[in-house]
Amino acid sequence: MEFTEICKPFESLTAKELYAILRLRSEIFVVEQNCVFLDMDNNDQVSQHLMLYQNKELTAYARIVPAGIAFAEPSIGRIVSSPAARGKGFGKQLVKLGIENCIRLHGNKPIKIGAQIYLKAFYESFGFVSEDDFYEEDGIDHVHMIRRAN
């Protein structure tokens, strides 16, 4: 699996990169998951954007959010793989790189995520543990998970 990794702040995104990000997030979170919500929540402007490209196509994406914005801790969110990339290891690679970039950008601190319930075991494989009971967000069951600093 060959891919190109790019991680950059909002101000450095090209128009093509931003369009690809918003299109992929909309394709999965709004259309595929049939979830009507406002994806553009004003957190993009303060976040770093991790993009994995294969053959010049955005195949996976995550947003690295500084502490104090979504949670008290730095966080990784909007974790998404394109349908064409599924089952090829891009999701695992994305989360691994998301953790590495979060530590690089914000230090070796706990990282918090809001995970969809069906992905709980997936995130546990990266050292995340459930922090509380399930909660519903935009019609989908989620759980807060945290990965402690090493």
N, CA, C and O of each residue as an XYZ file, in Angstrom:
600
protein
N       0.847     -1.179      0.000
C       0.000      0.000      0.000
C       0.889      1.237      0.000
O       1.478      1.592      1.021
N       0.975      1.865     -1.114
C       1.737      3.104     -1.213
C       0.787      4.291     -1.130
O      -0.292      4.291     -1.723
N       1.220      5.308     -0.375
C       0.398      6.505     -0.246
C       1.302      7.682      0.061
O       2.461      7.515      0.440
N       0.757      8.862     -0.108
C       1.444     10.103      0.239
C       0.723     10.701      1.435
O      -0.500     10.848      1.427
N       1.485     11.042      2.456
C       0.933     11.654      3.671
C       1.205     13.154      3.640
O       2.325     13.592      3.377
N       0.168     13.926      3.912
C       0.305     15.378      4.039
C      -0.410     15.791      5.317
O      -1.551     15.392      5.550
N       0.255     16.589      6.145
C      -0.371     17.135      7.351
C      -0.023     18.611      7.396
O       1.147     18.989      7.445
N      -1.063     19.442      7.378
C      -0.813     20.888      7.339
C      -1.978     21.650      7.968
O      -3.090     21.136      8.081
N      -1.693     22.891      8.373
C      -2.744     23.722      8.954
C      -3.721     24.210      7.892
O      -3.429     24.176      6.697
N      -4.852     24.651      8.335
C      -5.923     25.123      7.463
C      -5.434     26.182      6.470
O      -5.762     26.125      5.284
N      -4.657     27.139      6.955
C      -4.209     28.241      6.097
C      -3.353     27.770      4.925
O      -3.253     28.461      3.912
N      -2.741     26.607      5.059
C      -1.860     26.083      4.011
C      -2.583     25.169      3.029
O      -1.996     24.762      2.027
N      -3.834     24.842      3.293
C      -4.575     23.972      2.381
C      -4.821     24.691      1.057
O      -5.146     25.878      1.039
N      -4.668     23.972     -0.038
C      -5.034     24.541     -1.333
C      -6.548     24.416     -1.493
O      -7.202     23.680     -0.753
N      -7.081     25.124     -2.442
C      -8.519     25.020     -2.719
C      -8.874     23.582     -3.097
O      -9.915     23.077     -2.677
N      -8.027     22.917     -3.880
C      -8.288     21.524     -4.281
C      -8.278     20.589     -3.078
O      -9.121     19.698     -2.977
N      -7.327     20.788     -2.164
C      -7.270     19.946     -0.960
C      -8.500     20.151     -0.095
O      -9.104     19.181      0.364
N      -8.876     21.402      0.132
C     -10.049     21.692      0.958
C     -11.308     21.097      0.330
O     -12.136     20.516      1.033
N     -11.454     21.234     -0.963
C     -12.615     20.672     -1.650
C     -12.640     19.151     -1.486
O     -13.695     18.584     -1.205
N     -11.496     18.483     -1.657
C     -11.428     17.025     -1.522
C     -11.783     16.587     -0.098
O     -12.481     15.592      0.097
N     -11.301     17.329      0.882
C     -11.606     17.023      2.286
C     -13.106     17.135      2.546
O     -13.727     16.209      3.067
N     -13.673     18.268      2.182
C     -15.099     18.496      2.448
C     -15.976     17.522      1.668
O     -17.009     17.077      2.168
N     -15.570     17.193      0.455
C     -16.332     16.228     -0.341
C     -16.306     14.837      0.312
O     -17.345     14.187      0.426
N     -15.124     14.385      0.737
C     -15.019     13.068      1.373
C     -15.807     13.033      2.675
O     -16.537     12.073      2.924
N     -15.676     14.045      3.497
C     -16.427     14.074      4.752
C     -17.928     14.068      4.487
O     -18.672     13.363      5.168
N     -18.377     14.837      3.517
C     -19.795     14.884      3.179
C     -20.273     13.540      2.618
O     -21.347     13.056      2.975
N     -19.461     12.945      1.733
C     -19.822     11.659      1.132
C     -20.072     10.589      2.193
O     -21.007      9.798      2.070
N     -19.242     10.565      3.230
C     -19.358      9.524      4.248
C     -20.297      9.937      5.369
O     -21.268      9.235      5.653
N     -20.021     11.067      6.010
C     -20.769     11.437      7.209
C     -22.201     11.890      6.931
O     -23.082     11.682      7.767
N     -22.447     12.498      5.786
C     -23.794     13.005      5.486
C     -24.562     12.017      4.608
O     -25.668     11.606      4.960
N     -23.984     11.637      3.474
C     -24.710     10.796      2.514
C     -24.737      9.332      2.941
O     -25.812      8.765      3.136
N     -23.553      8.710      3.088
C     -23.498      7.281      3.414
C     -24.146      6.968      4.754
O     -24.901      6.002      4.874
N     -23.850      7.791      5.770
C     -24.402      7.527      7.100
C     -25.771      8.172      7.301
O     -26.349      8.098      8.385
N     -26.280      8.802      6.250
C     -27.610      9.409      6.280
C     -27.796     10.279      7.526
O     -28.757     10.124      8.280
N     -26.856     11.188      7.715
C     -26.829     12.006      8.917
C     -26.795     13.480      8.519
O     -25.801     13.968      7.981
N     -27.877     14.165      8.788
C     -27.936     15.584      8.457
C     -27.346     16.371      9.627
O     -27.936     16.438     10.705
N     -26.172     16.966      9.399
C     -25.534     17.774     10.423
C     -24.628     18.797      9.742
O     -24.297     18.654      8.564
N     -24.235     19.806     10.472
C     -23.366     20.838      9.930
C     -21.913     20.416     10.161
O     -21.368     20.590     11.251
N     -21.309     19.868      9.131
C     -19.935     19.371      9.220
C     -18.940     20.498      9.466
O     -17.996     20.334     10.238
N     -19.139     21.614      8.832
C     -18.217     22.735      8.969
C     -18.559     23.497     10.246
O     -19.429     24.368     10.264
N     -17.842     23.137     11.319
C     -18.164     23.591     12.667
C     -17.222     24.671     13.201
O     -17.213     24.943     14.402
N     -16.436     25.286     12.326
C     -15.464     26.320     12.688
C     -14.263     25.789     13.479
O     -13.489     26.579     14.019
N     -14.099     24.471     13.555
C     -12.902     23.902     14.170
C     -11.811     23.635     13.130
O     -10.643     23.472     13.479
N     -12.192     23.592     11.866
C     -11.200     23.342     10.814
C     -10.111     24.409     10.807
O      -8.940     24.102     10.582
N     -10.488     25.648     11.051
C      -9.551     26.763     10.942
C      -8.422     26.698     11.965
O      -7.355     27.265     11.730
N      -8.628     26.024     13.088
C      -7.593     25.934     14.134
C      -6.929     24.563     14.167
O      -6.097     24.300     15.036
N      -7.284     23.695     13.238
C      -6.805     22.317     13.243
C      -5.734     22.073     12.192
O      -5.535     22.867     11.272
N      -5.059     20.954     12.360
C      -4.157     20.422     11.344
C      -4.948     19.368     10.579
O      -5.818     18.703     11.142
N      -4.645     19.220      9.304
C      -5.405     18.324      8.444
C      -4.480     17.256      7.883
O      -3.548     17.540      7.130
N      -4.766     16.010      8.277
C      -3.960     14.862      7.864
C      -4.655     14.183      6.691
O      -5.787     13.712      6.806
N      -3.959     14.145      5.569
C      -4.530     13.588      4.340
C      -3.637     12.467      3.828
O      -2.415     12.606      3.781
N      -4.254     11.359      3.446
C      -3.533     10.267      2.794
C      -4.029     10.182      1.362
O      -5.224     10.018      1.113
N      -3.115     10.294      0.442
C      -3.428     10.239     -0.983
C      -2.856      8.966     -1.586
O      -1.758      8.532     -1.236
N      -3.610      8.385     -2.485
C      -3.129      7.274     -3.305
C      -3.518      7.588     -4.739
O      -4.682      7.863     -5.031
N      -2.547      7.547     -5.623
C      -2.790      7.885     -7.033
C      -3.486      9.240     -7.178
O      -4.426      9.387     -7.959
N      -3.016     10.208     -6.426
C      -3.513     11.589     -6.463
C      -4.964     11.751     -6.006
O      -5.561     12.808     -6.207
N      -5.533     10.707     -5.391
C      -6.900     10.768     -4.861
C      -6.844     10.733     -3.334
O      -6.109      9.932     -2.757
N      -7.613     11.592     -2.686
C      -7.707     11.574     -1.233
C      -8.412     10.287     -0.819
O      -9.578     10.074     -1.155
N      -7.701      9.432     -0.090
C      -8.280      8.146      0.306
C      -8.636      8.085      1.780
O      -9.502      7.304      2.178
N      -7.973      8.906      2.602
C      -8.262      8.909      4.030
C      -7.903     10.280      4.601
O      -7.022     10.975      4.095
N      -8.603     10.642      5.657
C      -8.450     11.985      6.220
C      -8.762     11.964      7.712
O      -9.612     11.200      8.169
N      -8.064     12.815      8.464
C      -8.377     13.050      9.877
C      -8.005     14.493     10.217
O      -7.110     15.092      9.620
N      -8.718     15.013     11.186
C      -8.486     16.381     11.654
C      -7.879     16.305     13.047
O      -8.416     15.634     13.928
N      -6.759     16.992     13.245
C      -6.082     17.021     14.539
C      -6.391     18.373     15.183
O      -5.981     19.427     14.699
N      -7.124     18.302     16.288
C      -7.657     19.501     16.928
C      -6.878     19.785     18.215
O      -6.678     18.883     19.028
N      -6.437     21.032     18.402
C      -5.697     21.360     19.625
C      -6.567     21.237     20.882
O      -7.796     21.242     20.813
N      -5.900     21.127     22.013
C      -6.585     21.076     23.314
C      -7.429     22.332     23.492
O      -7.071     23.416     23.032
N      -8.561     22.157     24.173
C      -9.403     23.284     24.508
C     -10.428     23.659     23.445
O     -11.187     24.610     23.629
N     -10.458     22.920     22.326
C     -11.415     23.230     21.251
C     -12.582     22.238     21.309
O     -13.703     22.629     21.638
N     -12.340     20.987     21.000
C     -13.385     19.961     21.075
C     -13.438     19.353     22.481
O     -14.511     19.070     23.015
N     -12.255     19.163     23.060
C     -12.102     18.582     24.398
C     -10.988     19.329     25.120
O     -10.290     20.143     24.516
N     -10.820     19.054     26.412
C      -9.719     19.650     27.167
C      -8.379     19.163     26.608
O      -7.383     19.886     26.645
N      -8.365     17.935     26.092
C      -7.163     17.331     25.526
C      -7.106     17.568     24.020
O      -8.129     17.863     23.403
N      -5.905     17.439     23.411
C      -5.855     17.409     21.949
C      -6.689     16.229     21.457
O      -6.852     15.241     22.174
N      -7.213     16.326     20.248
C      -8.072     15.251     19.765
C      -7.864     15.004     18.279
O      -7.302     15.826     17.557
N      -8.332     13.857     17.858
C      -8.340     13.483     16.451
C      -9.800     13.256     16.096
O     -10.500     12.515     16.786
N     -10.257     13.880     15.039
C     -11.656     13.748     14.662
C     -11.840     13.702     13.164
O     -10.884     13.787     12.393
N     -13.099     13.565     12.768
C     -13.471     13.469     11.344
C     -12.627     12.407     10.643
O     -12.220     12.580      9.494
N     -12.372     11.318     11.345
C     -11.565     10.213     10.818
C     -12.393      9.480      9.769
O     -13.471      8.966     10.066
N     -11.879      9.436      8.536
C     -12.700      8.906      7.449
C     -11.824      8.294      6.354
O     -10.750      8.807      6.039
N     -12.300      7.199      5.788
C     -11.665      6.570      4.621
C     -12.675      6.529      3.490
O     -13.871      6.350      3.720
N     -12.195      6.693      2.280
C     -13.097      6.615      1.129
C     -13.548      5.176      0.949
O     -12.814      4.257      1.312
N     -14.739      4.954      0.397
C     -15.215      3.581      0.167
C     -14.220      2.743     -0.641
O     -14.075      1.548     -0.384
N     -13.544      3.345     -1.599
C     -12.583      2.608     -2.425
C     -11.360      2.162     -1.633
O     -10.674      1.223     -2.038
N     -11.076      2.817     -0.514
C      -9.884      2.507      0.280
C     -10.154      1.495      1.382
O      -9.215      1.002      2.006
N     -11.396      1.183      1.630
C     -11.730      0.311      2.758
C     -11.213     -1.105      2.557
O     -11.192     -1.635      1.446
N     -10.797     -1.698      3.671
C     -10.284     -3.062      3.637
C      -8.850     -3.159      3.154
O      -8.336     -4.260      2.953
N      -8.197     -2.017      2.963
C      -6.823     -2.006      2.453
C      -5.816     -1.491      3.479
O      -4.640     -1.309      3.162
N      -6.276     -1.258      4.706
C      -5.372     -0.823      5.767
C      -5.208      0.676      5.917
O      -4.425      1.129      6.752
N      -5.933      1.459      5.122
C      -5.796      2.913      5.217
C      -6.298      3.444      6.555
O      -5.714      4.378      7.104
N      -7.363      2.868      7.083
C      -7.899      3.320      8.369
C      -6.884      3.137      9.475
O      -6.678      4.038     10.288
N      -6.248      1.975      9.515
C      -5.221      1.716     10.537
C      -4.053      2.671     10.375
O      -3.557      3.225     11.357
N      -3.616      2.861      9.156
C      -2.506      3.769      8.877
C      -2.870      5.197      9.268
O      -2.048      5.921      9.829
N      -4.107      5.598      8.970
C      -4.568      6.948      9.288
C      -4.554      7.197     10.789
O      -4.067      8.235     11.236
N      -5.082      6.257     11.578
C      -5.113      6.446     13.028
C      -3.694      6.454     13.595
O      -3.374      7.281     14.449
N      -2.850      5.549     13.131
C      -1.443      5.513     13.578
C      -0.767      6.848     13.298
O      -0.120      7.411     14.181
N      -0.909      7.358     12.082
C      -0.302      8.640     11.720
C      -0.971      9.804     12.450
O      -0.318     10.793     12.784
N      -2.269      9.683     12.693
C      -2.971     10.714     13.458
C      -2.407     10.840     14.860
O      -2.193     11.950     15.348
N      -2.163      9.705     15.513
C      -1.575      9.700     16.858
C      -0.173     10.301     16.804
O       0.172     11.154     17.622
N       0.637      9.855     15.841
C       2.013     10.359     15.712
C       2.028     11.874     15.488
O       2.813     12.588     16.111
N       1.166     12.356     14.606
C       1.118     13.791     14.326
C       0.571     14.587     15.503
O       1.025     15.701     15.763
N      -0.386     14.030     16.204
C      -0.940     14.699     17.385
C       0.158     14.869     18.441
O       0.275     15.932     19.050
N       0.959     13.821     18.654
C       2.067     13.893     19.616
C       3.123     14.889     19.126
O       3.636     15.683     19.914
N       3.446     14.851     17.847
C       4.435     15.775     17.277
C       3.983     17.233     17.460
O       4.791     18.101     17.791
N       2.714     17.485     17.245
C       2.187     18.854     17.293
C       1.890     19.357     18.704
O       2.056     20.540     18.999
N       1.447     18.438     19.577
C       0.946     18.866     20.893
C       1.666     18.225     22.072
O       1.276     18.432     23.222
N       2.705     17.456     21.802
C       3.448     16.810     22.874
C       2.829     15.479     23.264
O       1.736     15.126     22.820
N       3.542     14.761     24.092
C       3.097     13.435     24.528
C       2.065     13.589     25.644
O       2.372     13.449     26.827
N       0.843     13.880     25.231
C      -0.269     14.121     26.149
C      -1.392     13.141     25.823
O      -1.385     12.525     24.757
N      -2.356     12.993     26.730
C      -3.522     12.181     26.380
C      -4.226     12.742     25.147
O      -4.263     13.954     24.935
N      -4.781     11.843     24.342
C      -5.524     12.209     23.134
C      -6.947     11.699     23.312
O      -7.149     10.539     23.673
N      -7.927     12.546     23.065
C      -9.330     12.166     23.239
C     -10.038     12.132     21.893
O      -9.767     12.946     21.010
N     -10.948     11.179     21.752
C     -11.767     11.089     20.545
C     -13.212     10.829     20.933
O     -13.496     10.341     22.027
N     -14.111     11.157     20.037
C     -15.511     10.768     20.137
C     -15.727      9.713     19.059
O     -15.846     10.041     17.879
N     -15.777      8.457     19.462
C     -15.812      7.343     18.508
C     -17.222      6.806     18.311
O     -18.003      6.699     19.256
N     -17.528      6.474     17.070
C     -18.773      5.767     16.817
C     -18.656      4.381     17.455
O     -17.615      3.730     17.368
N     -19.742      3.944     18.098
C     -19.725      2.705     18.876
C     -19.193      1.513     18.083
O     -18.419      0.719     18.617
N     -19.590      1.377     16.836
C     -19.197      0.186     16.090
C     -17.686      0.148     15.833
O     -17.161     -0.882     15.410
N     -16.983      1.256     16.083
C     -15.529      1.303     15.895
C     -14.757      1.247     17.216
O     -13.538      1.418     17.227
N     -15.446      1.011     18.309
C     -14.825      1.013     19.638
C     -13.639      0.049     19.705
O     -12.557      0.446     20.137
N     -13.816     -1.193     19.294
C     -12.730     -2.178     19.348
C     -11.559     -1.778     18.450
O     -10.400     -2.015     18.790
N     -11.866     -1.175     17.311
C     -10.826     -0.695     16.399
C      -9.930      0.311     17.114
O      -8.706      0.196     17.052
N     -10.518      1.295     17.792
C      -9.737      2.304     18.493
C      -9.038      1.736     19.721
O      -7.954      2.195     20.082
N      -9.639      0.750     20.363
C      -8.976      0.095     21.494
C      -7.656     -0.537     21.059
O      -6.713     -0.605     21.848
N      -7.581     -1.000     19.809
C      -6.345     -1.614     19.314
C      -5.199     -0.604     19.222
O      -4.046     -1.001     19.058
N      -5.497      0.697     19.325
C      -4.481      1.748     19.318
C      -4.238      2.311     20.717
O      -3.539      3.313     20.871
N      -4.812      1.669     21.734
C      -4.606      2.105     23.106
C      -5.652      3.045     23.654
O      -5.509      3.529     24.776
N      -6.705      3.320     22.898
C      -7.793      4.149     23.408
C      -8.679      3.311     24.325
O      -8.913      2.133     24.056
N      -9.171      3.914     25.407
C     -10.094      3.237     26.322
C     -11.332      4.108     26.495
O     -11.264      5.335     26.437
N     -12.463      3.446     26.710
C     -13.720      4.172     26.919
C     -13.626      4.982     28.192
O     -13.084      4.532     29.201
N     -14.162      6.180     28.125
C     -14.104      7.078     29.263
C     -15.446      7.216     29.967
O     -15.496      7.596     31.136
N     -16.520      6.914     29.274
C     -17.839      7.095     29.856
C     -18.852      6.226     29.124
O     -18.494      5.387     28.297
N     -20.103      6.440     29.443
C     -21.172      5.703     28.787
C     -21.375      6.227     27.371
O     -20.844      7.267     26.980
N     -22.156      5.475     26.627
C     -22.469      5.858     25.258
C     -23.316      7.124     25.255
O     -24.049      7.401     26.204
N     -23.204      7.874     24.190
C     -24.043      9.035     23.998
C     -24.439      9.090     22.526
O     -23.760      8.526     21.669
N     -25.525      9.762     22.249
C     -26.000      9.875     20.873
C     -25.618     11.243     20.322
O     -25.852     12.272     20.956
N     -25.025     11.235     19.132
C     -24.683     12.474     18.454
C     -25.150     12.364     17.015
O     -24.725     11.473     16.279
N     -26.012     13.260     16.626
C     -26.544     13.290     15.260
C     -27.166     11.946     14.860
O     -27.047     11.515     13.713
N     -27.831     11.291     15.820
C     -28.522     10.041     15.536
C     -27.636      8.805     15.523
O     -28.102      7.719     15.177
N     -26.363      8.948     15.894
C     -25.427      7.815     15.883
C     -24.835      7.667     17.286
O     -24.417      8.652     17.895
N     -24.800      6.427     17.797
C     -24.228      6.170     19.116
C     -22.709      6.328     19.073
O     -22.032      5.818     18.180
N     -22.197      7.057     20.076
C     -20.773      7.335     20.194
C     -20.310      7.031     21.629
O     -21.123      6.798     22.524
N     -18.999      7.041     21.818
C     -18.415      6.940     23.146
C     -17.137      7.782     23.146
O     -16.384      7.789     22.172
N     -16.906      8.490     24.255
C     -15.641      9.218     24.415
C     -14.563      8.210     24.765
O     -14.763      7.348     25.620
N     -13.429      8.320     24.106
C     -12.311      7.423     24.374
C     -11.058      8.274     24.544
O     -10.933      9.346     23.951
N     -10.135      7.779     25.363
C      -8.897      8.503     25.598
C      -7.712      7.554     25.460
O      -7.779      6.381     25.830
N      -6.648      8.086     24.927
C      -5.383      7.353     24.831
C      -4.413      8.095     25.715
O      -4.074      9.249     25.450
N      -3.968      7.437     26.763
C      -3.058      8.062     27.732
C      -1.672      8.267     27.116
O      -1.268      7.542     26.207
N      -0.962      9.258     27.623
C       0.410      9.516     27.164
C       1.302      8.337     27.541
O       1.113      7.707     28.582
N       2.264      8.053     26.689
C       3.206      6.948     26.973
C       4.349      7.428     27.836
O       5.236      6.645     28.177
